[in-house]
Amino acid sequence: KFFEDESCGQCTPCRVGTEKAVKLMSAPRWDDDLLQELTRVMGDASICGLGQAAMNPVKQVLKHFPEDVG
């Protein structure tokens, strides 16, 4: 939610990606494959460091605590 609020909206991957991530993480069970793809796209295509790093916490949760979110 923080990254969604802080996104300047200049680039589509960050603007749309952070909004999509919030929706995906609000679900009772996370769609791991979709979140991993979103992480990759945002990291590769976002203009600034905010968009490139926004999914790092999600990536780490999926890596270290998959049983808690999947």
PyMOL Python script that loads the backbone (N, CA, C, O; Angstrom):
from pymol import cmd

cmd.read_pdbstr("""\
ATOM      1  N   LYS A   1       0.832  -1.196   0.000  1.00  0.00           N
ATOM      2  CA  LYS A   1       0.000   0.000   0.000  1.00  0.00           C
ATOM      3  C   LYS A   1       0.872   1.254   0.000  1.00  0.00           C
ATOM      4  O   LYS A   1       0.542   2.240  -0.659  1.00  0.00           O
ATOM      5  N   PHE A   2       1.980   1.222   0.734  1.00  0.00           N
ATOM      6  CA  PHE A   2       2.893   2.366   0.768  1.00  0.00           C
ATOM      7  C   PHE A   2       3.369   2.724  -0.633  1.00  0.00           C
ATOM      8  O   PHE A   2       3.322   3.889  -1.026  1.00  0.00           O
ATOM      9  N   PHE A   3       3.830   1.723  -1.394  1.00  0.00           N
ATOM     10  CA  PHE A   3       4.357   1.994  -2.724  1.00  0.00           C
ATOM     11  C   PHE A   3       3.263   2.476  -3.668  1.00  0.00           C
ATOM     12  O   PHE A   3       3.524   3.312  -4.533  1.00  0.00           O
ATOM     13  N   GLU A   4       2.062   1.971  -3.519  1.00  0.00           N
ATOM     14  CA  GLU A   4       0.941   2.449  -4.335  1.00  0.00           C
ATOM     15  C   GLU A   4       0.702   3.929  -4.058  1.00  0.00           C
ATOM     16  O   GLU A   4       0.499   4.709  -4.989  1.00  0.00           O
ATOM     17  N   ASP A   5       0.724   4.317  -2.798  1.00  0.00           N
ATOM     18  CA  ASP A   5       0.505   5.722  -2.428  1.00  0.00           C
ATOM     19  C   ASP A   5       1.654   6.622  -2.873  1.00  0.00           C
ATOM     20  O   ASP A   5       1.427   7.776  -3.236  1.00  0.00           O
ATOM     21  N   GLU A   6       2.872   6.112  -2.849  1.00  0.00           N
ATOM     22  CA  GLU A   6       4.051   6.926  -3.156  1.00  0.00           C
ATOM     23  C   GLU A   6       4.401   6.980  -4.639  1.00  0.00           C
ATOM     24  O   GLU A   6       5.218   7.806  -5.046  1.00  0.00           O
ATOM     25  N   SER A   7       3.804   6.126  -5.445  1.00  0.00           N
ATOM     26  CA  SER A   7       4.088   6.137  -6.880  1.00  0.00           C
ATOM     27  C   SER A   7       3.696   7.482  -7.481  1.00  0.00           C
ATOM     28  O   SER A   7       2.607   7.993  -7.219  1.00  0.00           O
ATOM     29  N   CYS A   8       4.591   8.055  -8.293  1.00  0.00           N
ATOM     30  CA  CYS A   8       4.296   9.351  -8.925  1.00  0.00           C
ATOM     31  C   CYS A   8       3.324   9.179 -10.083  1.00  0.00           C
ATOM     32  O   CYS A   8       2.696  10.149 -10.508  1.00  0.00           O
ATOM     33  N   GLY A   9       3.191   7.957 -10.600  1.00  0.00           N
ATOM     34  CA  GLY A   9       2.272   7.691 -11.693  1.00  0.00           C
ATOM     35  C   GLY A   9       2.864   7.904 -13.068  1.00  0.00           C
ATOM     36  O   GLY A   9       2.161   7.753 -14.067  1.00  0.00           O
ATOM     37  N   GLN A  10       4.146   8.254 -13.150  1.00  0.00           N
ATOM     38  CA  GLN A  10       4.759   8.550 -14.444  1.00  0.00           C
ATOM     39  C   GLN A  10       4.862   7.314 -15.334  1.00  0.00           C
ATOM     40  O   GLN A  10       4.572   7.383 -16.528  1.00  0.00           O
ATOM     41  N   CYS A  11       5.270   6.190 -14.760  1.00  0.00           N
ATOM     42  CA  CYS A  11       5.415   5.004 -15.607  1.00  0.00           C
ATOM     43  C   CYS A  11       4.327   3.981 -15.281  1.00  0.00           C
ATOM     44  O   CYS A  11       3.951   3.786 -14.125  1.00  0.00           O
ATOM     45  N   THR A  12       3.845   3.347 -16.320  1.00  0.00           N
ATOM     46  CA  THR A  12       2.745   2.393 -16.191  1.00  0.00           C
ATOM     47  C   THR A  12       3.092   1.194 -15.309  1.00  0.00           C
ATOM     48  O   THR A  12       2.264   0.804 -14.486  1.00  0.00           O
ATOM     49  N   PRO A  13       4.278   0.589 -15.440  1.00  0.00           N
ATOM     50  CA  PRO A  13       4.557  -0.579 -14.598  1.00  0.00           C
ATOM     51  C   PRO A  13       4.413  -0.298 -13.105  1.00  0.00           C
ATOM     52  O   PRO A  13       3.892  -1.132 -12.365  1.00  0.00           O
ATOM     53  N   CYS A  14       4.861   0.845 -12.668  1.00  0.00           N
ATOM     54  CA  CYS A  14       4.768   1.183 -11.246  1.00  0.00           C
ATOM     55  C   CYS A  14       3.343   1.583 -10.875  1.00  0.00           C
ATOM     56  O   CYS A  14       2.802   1.111  -9.876  1.00  0.00           O
ATOM     57  N   ARG A  15       2.748   2.438 -11.666  1.00  0.00           N
ATOM     58  CA  ARG A  15       1.402   2.938 -11.365  1.00  0.00           C
ATOM     59  C   ARG A  15       0.387   1.797 -11.322  1.00  0.00           C
ATOM     60  O   ARG A  15      -0.363   1.661 -10.356  1.00  0.00           O
ATOM     61  N   VAL A  16       0.370   0.989 -12.363  1.00  0.00           N
ATOM     62  CA  VAL A  16      -0.595  -0.106 -12.452  1.00  0.00           C
ATOM     63  C   VAL A  16      -0.135  -1.310 -11.623  1.00  0.00           C
ATOM     64  O   VAL A  16      -0.948  -2.000 -11.008  1.00  0.00           O
ATOM     65  N   GLY A  17       1.170  -1.546 -11.615  1.00  0.00           N
ATOM     66  CA  GLY A  17       1.702  -2.706 -10.900  1.00  0.00           C
ATOM     67  C   GLY A  17       1.475  -2.653  -9.406  1.00  0.00           C
ATOM     68  O   GLY A  17       1.108  -3.656  -8.793  1.00  0.00           O
ATOM     69  N   THR A  18       1.692  -1.484  -8.812  1.00  0.00           N
ATOM     70  CA  THR A  18       1.482  -1.385  -7.366  1.00  0.00           C
ATOM     71  C   THR A  18       0.004  -1.533  -7.018  1.00  0.00           C
ATOM     72  O   THR A  18      -0.343  -2.132  -6.000  1.00  0.00           O
ATOM     73  N   GLU A  19      -0.857  -0.989  -7.860  1.00  0.00           N
ATOM     74  CA  GLU A  19      -2.305  -1.135  -7.635  1.00  0.00           C
ATOM     75  C   GLU A  19      -2.708  -2.603  -7.736  1.00  0.00           C
ATOM     76  O   GLU A  19      -3.470  -3.105  -6.910  1.00  0.00           O
ATOM     77  N   LYS A  20      -2.191  -3.284  -8.755  1.00  0.00           N
ATOM     78  CA  LYS A  20      -2.492  -4.705  -8.949  1.00  0.00           C
ATOM     79  C   LYS A  20      -1.939  -5.539  -7.784  1.00  0.00           C
ATOM     80  O   LYS A  20      -2.598  -6.468  -7.317  1.00  0.00           O
ATOM     81  N   ALA A  21      -0.751  -5.210  -7.326  1.00  0.00           N
ATOM     82  CA  ALA A  21      -0.146  -5.952  -6.213  1.00  0.00           C
ATOM     83  C   ALA A  21      -0.993  -5.847  -4.953  1.00  0.00           C
ATOM     84  O   ALA A  21      -1.185  -6.840  -4.250  1.00  0.00           O
ATOM     85  N   VAL A  22      -1.499  -4.660  -4.663  1.00  0.00           N
ATOM     86  CA  VAL A  22      -2.351  -4.472  -3.481  1.00  0.00           C
ATOM     87  C   VAL A  22      -3.589  -5.359  -3.591  1.00  0.00           C
ATOM     88  O   VAL A  22      -3.984  -5.996  -2.614  1.00  0.00           O
ATOM     89  N   LYS A  23      -4.198  -5.402  -4.767  1.00  0.00           N
ATOM     90  CA  LYS A  23      -5.389  -6.246  -4.959  1.00  0.00           C
ATOM     91  C   LYS A  23      -5.052  -7.724  -4.801  1.00  0.00           C
ATOM     92  O   LYS A  23      -5.789  -8.467  -4.153  1.00  0.00           O
ATOM     93  N   LEU A  24      -3.943  -8.146  -5.391  1.00  0.00           N
ATOM     94  CA  LEU A  24      -3.551  -9.556  -5.296  1.00  0.00           C
ATOM     95  C   LEU A  24      -3.234  -9.964  -3.863  1.00  0.00           C
ATOM     96  O   LEU A  24      -3.562 -11.074  -3.443  1.00  0.00           O
ATOM     97  N   MET A  25      -2.601  -9.075  -3.116  1.00  0.00           N
ATOM     98  CA  MET A  25      -2.233  -9.405  -1.740  1.00  0.00           C
ATOM     99  C   MET A  25      -3.401  -9.276  -0.769  1.00  0.00           C
ATOM    100  O   MET A  25      -3.306  -9.714   0.377  1.00  0.00           O
ATOM    101  N   SER A  26      -4.490  -8.683  -1.215  1.00  0.00           N
ATOM    102  CA  SER A  26      -5.686  -8.587  -0.376  1.00  0.00           C
ATOM    103  C   SER A  26      -6.499  -9.874  -0.404  1.00  0.00           C
ATOM    104  O   SER A  26      -7.378 -10.076   0.434  1.00  0.00           O
ATOM    105  N   ALA A  27      -6.209 -10.739  -1.360  1.00  0.00           N
ATOM    106  CA  ALA A  27      -6.919 -12.013  -1.480  1.00  0.00           C
ATOM    107  C   ALA A  27      -6.507 -12.940  -0.331  1.00  0.00           C
ATOM    108  O   ALA A  27      -5.389 -12.841   0.174  1.00  0.00           O
ATOM    109  N   PRO A  28      -7.404 -13.835   0.082  1.00  0.00           N
ATOM    110  CA  PRO A  28      -7.067 -14.770   1.161  1.00  0.00           C
ATOM    111  C   PRO A  28      -5.844 -15.640   0.833  1.00  0.00           C
ATOM    112  O   PRO A  28      -5.048 -15.964   1.713  1.00  0.00           O
ATOM    113  N   ARG A  29      -5.711 -16.008  -0.440  1.00  0.00           N
ATOM    114  CA  ARG A  29      -4.548 -16.786  -0.898  1.00  0.00           C
ATOM    115  C   ARG A  29      -3.902 -16.023  -2.047  1.00  0.00           C
ATOM    116  O   ARG A  29      -4.579 -15.599  -2.983  1.00  0.00           O
ATOM    117  N   TRP A  30      -2.595 -15.856  -1.966  1.00  0.00           N
ATOM    118  CA  TRP A  30      -1.872 -15.113  -2.999  1.00  0.00           C
ATOM    119  C   TRP A  30      -1.649 -15.981  -4.235  1.00  0.00           C
ATOM    120  O   TRP A  30      -1.390 -17.179  -4.121  1.00  0.00           O
ATOM    121  N   ASP A  31      -1.752 -15.376  -5.406  1.00  0.00           N
ATOM    122  CA  ASP A  31      -1.420 -16.032  -6.670  1.00  0.00           C
ATOM    123  C   ASP A  31       0.092 -15.883  -6.869  1.00  0.00           C
ATOM    124  O   ASP A  31       0.562 -14.882  -7.410  1.00  0.00           O
ATOM    125  N   ASP A  32       0.837 -16.886  -6.426  1.00  0.00           N
ATOM    126  CA  ASP A  32       2.301 -16.811  -6.437  1.00  0.00           C
ATOM    127  C   ASP A  32       2.864 -16.540  -7.828  1.00  0.00           C
ATOM    128  O   ASP A  32       3.744 -15.695  -7.994  1.00  0.00           O
ATOM    129  N   ASP A  33       2.355 -17.258  -8.822  1.00  0.00           N
ATOM    130  CA  ASP A  33       2.884 -17.100 -10.180  1.00  0.00           C
ATOM    131  C   ASP A  33       2.662 -15.690 -10.709  1.00  0.00           C
ATOM    132  O   ASP A  33       3.561 -15.098 -11.306  1.00  0.00           O
ATOM    133  N   LEU A  34       1.486 -15.160 -10.495  1.00  0.00           N
ATOM    134  CA  LEU A  34       1.182 -13.812 -10.975  1.00  0.00           C
ATOM    135  C   LEU A  34       2.004 -12.765 -10.228  1.00  0.00           C
ATOM    136  O   LEU A  34       2.483 -11.808 -10.835  1.00  0.00           O
ATOM    137  N   LEU A  35       2.169 -12.936  -8.933  1.00  0.00           N
ATOM    138  CA  LEU A  35       2.988 -11.995  -8.163  1.00  0.00           C
ATOM    139  C   LEU A  35       4.461 -12.065  -8.577  1.00  0.00           C
ATOM    140  O   LEU A  35       5.136 -11.037  -8.623  1.00  0.00           O
ATOM    141  N   GLN A  36       4.957 -13.247  -8.874  1.00  0.00           N
ATOM    142  CA  GLN A  36       6.344 -13.379  -9.345  1.00  0.00           C
ATOM    143  C   GLN A  36       6.521 -12.683 -10.694  1.00  0.00           C
ATOM    144  O   GLN A  36       7.520 -11.999 -10.915  1.00  0.00           O
ATOM    145  N   GLU A  37       5.561 -12.855 -11.586  1.00  0.00           N
ATOM    146  CA  GLU A  37       5.623 -12.193 -12.895  1.00  0.00           C
ATOM    147  C   GLU A  37       5.540 -10.680 -12.735  1.00  0.00           C
ATOM    148  O   GLU A  37       6.279  -9.948 -13.393  1.00  0.00           O
ATOM    149  N   LEU A  38       4.662 -10.214 -11.881  1.00  0.00           N
ATOM    150  CA  LEU A  38       4.533  -8.780 -11.620  1.00  0.00           C
ATOM    151  C   LEU A  38       5.836  -8.227 -11.043  1.00  0.00           C
ATOM    152  O   LEU A  38       6.254  -7.124 -11.396  1.00  0.00           O
ATOM    153  N   THR A  39       6.467  -8.977 -10.171  1.00  0.00           N
ATOM    154  CA  THR A  39       7.758  -8.581  -9.603  1.00  0.00           C
ATOM    155  C   THR A  39       8.802  -8.409 -10.701  1.00  0.00           C
ATOM    156  O   THR A  39       9.548  -7.429 -10.714  1.00  0.00           O
ATOM    157  N   ARG A  40       8.850  -9.362 -11.615  1.00  0.00           N
ATOM    158  CA  ARG A  40       9.823  -9.310 -12.709  1.00  0.00           C
ATOM    159  C   ARG A  40       9.569  -8.116 -13.623  1.00  0.00           C
ATOM    160  O   ARG A  40      10.492  -7.371 -13.949  1.00  0.00           O
ATOM    161  N   VAL A  41       8.323  -7.937 -14.032  1.00  0.00           N
ATOM    162  CA  VAL A  41       7.982  -6.841 -14.947  1.00  0.00           C
ATOM    163  C   VAL A  41       8.254  -5.486 -14.311  1.00  0.00           C
ATOM    164  O   VAL A  41       8.837  -4.607 -14.946  1.00  0.00           O
ATOM    165  N   MET A  42       7.838  -5.313 -13.072  1.00  0.00           N
ATOM    166  CA  MET A  42       8.063  -4.025 -12.412  1.00  0.00           C
ATOM    167  C   MET A  42       9.552  -3.745 -12.242  1.00  0.00           C
ATOM    168  O   MET A  42       9.993  -2.611 -12.431  1.00  0.00           O
ATOM    169  N   GLY A  43      10.320  -4.749 -11.895  1.00  0.00           N
ATOM    170  CA  GLY A  43      11.759  -4.569 -11.733  1.00  0.00           C
ATOM    171  C   GLY A  43      12.453  -4.211 -13.034  1.00  0.00           C
ATOM    172  O   GLY A  43      13.382  -3.404 -13.051  1.00  0.00           O
ATOM    173  N   ASP A  44      11.997  -4.817 -14.129  1.00  0.00           N
ATOM    174  CA  ASP A  44      12.619  -4.585 -15.434  1.00  0.00           C
ATOM    175  C   ASP A  44      12.154  -3.302 -16.111  1.00  0.00           C
ATOM    176  O   ASP A  44      12.938  -2.654 -16.804  1.00  0.00           O
ATOM    177  N   ALA A  45      10.892  -2.925 -15.922  1.00  0.00           N
ATOM    178  CA  ALA A  45      10.318  -1.860 -16.743  1.00  0.00           C
ATOM    179  C   ALA A  45      10.058  -0.535 -16.033  1.00  0.00           C
ATOM    180  O   ALA A  45       9.798   0.470 -16.696  1.00  0.00           O
ATOM    181  N   SER A  46      10.120  -0.507 -14.723  1.00  0.00           N
ATOM    182  CA  SER A  46       9.877   0.758 -14.016  1.00  0.00           C
ATOM    183  C   SER A  46      11.035   1.721 -14.244  1.00  0.00           C
ATOM    184  O   SER A  46      12.186   1.305 -14.377  1.00  0.00           O
ATOM    185  N   ILE A  47      10.721   3.001 -14.287  1.00  0.00           N
ATOM    186  CA  ILE A  47      11.720   4.032 -14.562  1.00  0.00           C
ATOM    187  C   ILE A  47      12.648   4.258 -13.371  1.00  0.00           C
ATOM    188  O   ILE A  47      13.863   4.358 -13.540  1.00  0.00           O
ATOM    189  N   CYS A  48      12.085   4.340 -12.177  1.00  0.00           N
ATOM    190  CA  CYS A  48      12.902   4.715 -11.018  1.00  0.00           C
ATOM    191  C   CYS A  48      13.037   3.566 -10.019  1.00  0.00           C
ATOM    192  O   CYS A  48      12.434   2.504 -10.174  1.00  0.00           O
ATOM    193  N   GLY A  49      13.830   3.808  -9.015  1.00  0.00           N
ATOM    194  CA  GLY A  49      14.086   2.812  -7.982  1.00  0.00           C
ATOM    195  C   GLY A  49      12.866   2.423  -7.179  1.00  0.00           C
ATOM    196  O   GLY A  49      12.786   1.297  -6.689  1.00  0.00           O
ATOM    197  N   LEU A  50      11.912   3.328  -7.032  1.00  0.00           N
ATOM    198  CA  LEU A  50      10.711   3.002  -6.262  1.00  0.00           C
ATOM    199  C   LEU A  50       9.971   1.849  -6.925  1.00  0.00           C
ATOM    200  O   LEU A  50       9.642   0.860  -6.269  1.00  0.00           O
ATOM    201  N   GLY A  51       9.712   1.970  -8.205  1.00  0.00           N
ATOM    202  CA  GLY A  51       9.016   0.912  -8.928  1.00  0.00           C
ATOM    203  C   GLY A  51       9.828  -0.360  -9.035  1.00  0.00           C
ATOM    204  O   GLY A  51       9.283  -1.463  -8.984  1.00  0.00           O
ATOM    205  N   GLN A  52      11.141  -0.203  -9.183  1.00  0.00           N
ATOM    206  CA  GLN A  52      12.012  -1.368  -9.301  1.00  0.00           C
ATOM    207  C   GLN A  52      12.098  -2.142  -7.991  1.00  0.00           C
ATOM    208  O   GLN A  52      12.275  -3.360  -8.002  1.00  0.00           O
ATOM    209  N   ALA A  53      11.977  -1.454  -6.874  1.00  0.00           N
ATOM    210  CA  ALA A  53      12.120  -2.100  -5.563  1.00  0.00           C
ATOM    211  C   ALA A  53      10.794  -2.387  -4.870  1.00  0.00           C
ATOM    212  O   ALA A  53      10.776  -3.059  -3.838  1.00  0.00           O
ATOM    213  N   ALA A  54       9.700  -1.898  -5.406  1.00  0.00           N
ATOM    214  CA  ALA A  54       8.407  -2.003  -4.725  1.00  0.00           C
ATOM    215  C   ALA A  54       8.019  -3.438  -4.385  1.00  0.00           C
ATOM    216  O   ALA A  54       7.394  -3.684  -3.353  1.00  0.00           O
ATOM    217  N   MET A  55       8.379  -4.366  -5.226  1.00  0.00           N
ATOM    218  CA  MET A  55       7.961  -5.745  -5.006  1.00  0.00           C
ATOM    219  C   MET A  55       8.979  -6.569  -4.216  1.00  0.00           C
ATOM    220  O   MET A  55       8.741  -7.750  -3.965  1.00  0.00           O
ATOM    221  N   ASN A  56      10.093  -5.980  -3.824  1.00  0.00           N
ATOM    222  CA  ASN A  56      11.099  -6.731  -3.061  1.00  0.00           C
ATOM    223  C   ASN A  56      10.543  -7.346  -1.775  1.00  0.00           C
ATOM    224  O   ASN A  56      10.836  -8.510  -1.501  1.00  0.00           O
ATOM    225  N   PRO A  57       9.757  -6.625  -0.976  1.00  0.00           N
ATOM    226  CA  PRO A  57       9.199  -7.260   0.227  1.00  0.00           C
ATOM    227  C   PRO A  57       8.296  -8.454  -0.106  1.00  0.00           C
ATOM    228  O   PRO A  57       8.321  -9.470   0.590  1.00  0.00           O
ATOM    229  N   VAL A  58       7.510  -8.326  -1.158  1.00  0.00           N
ATOM    230  CA  VAL A  58       6.619  -9.418  -1.575  1.00  0.00           C
ATOM    231  C   VAL A  58       7.450 -10.617  -2.017  1.00  0.00           C
ATOM    232  O   VAL A  58       7.157 -11.758  -1.660  1.00  0.00           O
ATOM    233  N   LYS A  59       8.479 -10.341  -2.790  1.00  0.00           N
ATOM    234  CA  LYS A  59       9.374 -11.394  -3.268  1.00  0.00           C
ATOM    235  C   LYS A  59       9.983 -12.166  -2.099  1.00  0.00           C
ATOM    236  O   LYS A  59      10.082 -13.392  -2.152  1.00  0.00           O
ATOM    237  N   GLN A  60      10.387 -11.467  -1.059  1.00  0.00           N
ATOM    238  CA  GLN A  60      10.990 -12.114   0.103  1.00  0.00           C
ATOM    239  C   GLN A  60       9.965 -12.917   0.908  1.00  0.00           C
ATOM    240  O   GLN A  60      10.286 -13.987   1.425  1.00  0.00           O
ATOM    241  N   VAL A  61       8.755 -12.416   1.014  1.00  0.00           N
ATOM    242  CA  VAL A  61       7.692 -13.171   1.699  1.00  0.00           C
ATOM    243  C   VAL A  61       7.410 -14.459   0.939  1.00  0.00           C
ATOM    244  O   VAL A  61       7.286 -15.522   1.549  1.00  0.00           O
ATOM    245  N   LEU A  62       7.307 -14.378  -0.387  1.00  0.00           N
ATOM    246  CA  LEU A  62       7.054 -15.574  -1.191  1.00  0.00           C
ATOM    247  C   LEU A  62       8.204 -16.574  -1.072  1.00  0.00           C
ATOM    248  O   LEU A  62       7.981 -17.784  -1.101  1.00  0.00           O
ATOM    249  N   LYS A  63       9.409 -16.080  -0.942  1.00  0.00           N
ATOM    250  CA  LYS A  63      10.581 -16.950  -0.839  1.00  0.00           C
ATOM    251  C   LYS A  63      10.680 -17.617   0.532  1.00  0.00           C
ATOM    252  O   LYS A  63      10.935 -18.817   0.620  1.00  0.00           O
ATOM    253  N   HIS A  64      10.480 -16.849   1.593  1.00  0.00           N
ATOM    254  CA  HIS A  64      10.740 -17.354   2.941  1.00  0.00           C
ATOM    255  C   HIS A  64       9.502 -17.851   3.695  1.00  0.00           C
ATOM    256  O   HIS A  64       9.630 -18.633   4.638  1.00  0.00           O
ATOM    257  N   PHE A  65       8.318 -17.412   3.297  1.00  0.00           N
ATOM    258  CA  PHE A  65       7.090 -17.792   4.009  1.00  0.00           C
ATOM    259  C   PHE A  65       5.965 -18.213   3.057  1.00  0.00           C
ATOM    260  O   PHE A  65       4.832 -17.762   3.225  1.00  0.00           O
ATOM    261  N   PRO A  66       6.244 -19.056   2.073  1.00  0.00           N
ATOM    262  CA  PRO A  66       5.208 -19.403   1.089  1.00  0.00           C
ATOM    263  C   PRO A  66       3.987 -20.077   1.712  1.00  0.00           C
ATOM    264  O   PRO A  66       2.870 -19.919   1.220  1.00  0.00           O
ATOM    265  N   GLU A  67       4.198 -20.820   2.784  1.00  0.00           N
ATOM    266  CA  GLU A  67       3.074 -21.523   3.419  1.00  0.00           C
ATOM    267  C   GLU A  67       2.097 -20.561   4.097  1.00  0.00           C
ATOM    268  O   GLU A  67       0.946 -20.923   4.341  1.00  0.00           O
ATOM    269  N   ASP A  68       2.536 -19.362   4.397  1.00  0.00           N
ATOM    270  CA  ASP A  68       1.674 -18.392   5.071  1.00  0.00           C
ATOM    271  C   ASP A  68       0.798 -17.588   4.116  1.00  0.00           C
ATOM    272  O   ASP A  68      -0.185 -16.979   4.539  1.00  0.00           O
ATOM    273  N   VAL A  69       1.144 -17.582   2.842  1.00  0.00           N
ATOM    274  CA  VAL A  69       0.399 -16.744   1.894  1.00  0.00           C
ATOM    275  C   VAL A  69      -0.161 -17.525   0.712  1.00  0.00           C
ATOM    276  O   VAL A  69      -0.971 -16.990  -0.044  1.00  0.00           O
ATOM    277  N   GLY A  70       0.244 -18.751   0.540  1.00  0.00           N
ATOM    278  CA  GLY A  70      -0.168 -19.512  -0.631  1.00  0.00           C
ATOM    279  C   GLY A  70      -1.195 -20.546  -0.378  1.00  0.00           C
ATOM    280  O   GLY A  70      -1.610 -21.244  -1.304  1.00  0.00           O
TER     281      GLY A  70
END
""", "prot")
cmd.dss("prot")
cmd.show_as("cartoon", "prot")
cmd.util.cbc("prot")
cmd.orient("prot")
